[in-house]
């Protein structure tokens, strides 16, 4: 899902929305990580740069979006 200032990354049962925010001072970027079908926020991080938010969201998805392993 994409829109003004928003991009969705997906992996397995998880997704991360990367959004642009503005607190009246400097714009910032953040991601929200959730499981599909759930309103619970698993992870939320704020960044000064868009690229940093995308990279961190991708890493978070990689760790949460792995298939289950036997153990």
Backbone torsions as a table, in degrees:
resi	resn	phi	psi	omega
1	UNK	NA	129.8	178.3
2	UNK	-132.0	150.2	177.6
3	UNK	-162.2	-175.0	179.4
4	UNK	-59.4	117.5	177.4
5	UNK	71.7	18.0	-177.4
6	UNK	-142.5	135.7	174.9
7	UNK	-138.7	139.9	177.5
8	UNK	-109.5	128.5	172.8
9	UNK	-107.3	140.0	-178.2
10	UNK	-131.0	146.8	174.3
11	UNK	-156.5	120.1	-179.6
12	UNK	57.7	-128.9	-178.5
13	UNK	-89.9	11.5	-174.5
14	UNK	-123.7	156.6	173.9
15	UNK	-144.9	155.8	175.7
16	UNK	-130.5	123.9	172.3
17	UNK	-92.2	126.2	176.3
18	UNK	-103.9	120.5	-172.9
19	UNK	-127.5	155.2	174.9
20	UNK	-98.5	136.1	178.1
21	UNK	-124.2	165.8	177.4
22	UNK	-151.7	121.0	-178.6
23	UNK	-99.6	18.0	-179.0
24	UNK	91.8	-8.2	179.2
25	UNK	-111.7	-95.4	179.0
26	UNK	-106.4	141.0	174.4
27	UNK	-65.0	153.5	177.8
28	UNK	-143.5	169.1	179.7
29	UNK	-124.3	148.4	176.6
30	UNK	-150.2	160.6	172.9
31	UNK	-125.0	152.8	176.0
32	UNK	-125.2	122.2	-179.3
33	UNK	-103.9	129.5	179.8
34	UNK	-142.3	161.2	172.0
35	UNK	-88.7	139.8	179.6
36	UNK	-57.5	134.9	179.3
37	UNK	84.3	2.6	-178.6
38	UNK	-122.5	145.5	174.8
39	UNK	-91.0	-8.4	-178.3
40	UNK	-69.5	131.3	176.1
41	UNK	-87.6	122.4	-179.8
42	UNK	-86.1	-40.3	-177.2
43	UNK	-149.9	145.8	178.7
44	UNK	-146.4	123.4	-178.4
45	UNK	-136.3	145.0	-179.4
46	UNK	-114.8	142.3	-176.5
47	UNK	-139.5	157.0	176.7
48	UNK	-83.1	-21.7	-175.7
49	UNK	-125.0	143.2	179.9
50	UNK	-59.9	-46.2	-177.8
51	UNK	-61.3	-38.6	178.2
52	UNK	-63.4	-39.7	178.4
53	UNK	-65.0	-43.1	178.4
54	UNK	-63.1	-44.6	-179.6
55	UNK	-63.2	-45.0	-179.5
56	UNK	-66.6	-39.7	178.2
57	UNK	-63.0	-41.0	177.8
58	UNK	-62.9	-41.5	178.1
59	UNK	-66.0	-41.3	179.0
60	UNK	-63.7	-43.3	178.1
61	UNK	-62.3	-39.7	-179.7
62	UNK	-61.9	-36.4	-178.8
63	UNK	-78.4	-35.9	-179.8
64	UNK	-87.8	-25.0	-173.9
65	UNK	-92.4	11.5	177.9
66	UNK	-70.4	145.3	173.3
67	UNK	-65.4	151.6	178.2
68	UNK	-60.5	144.4	177.6
69	UNK	-116.1	147.7	177.4
70	UNK	-72.7	143.9	-179.3
71	UNK	-166.7	NA	NA
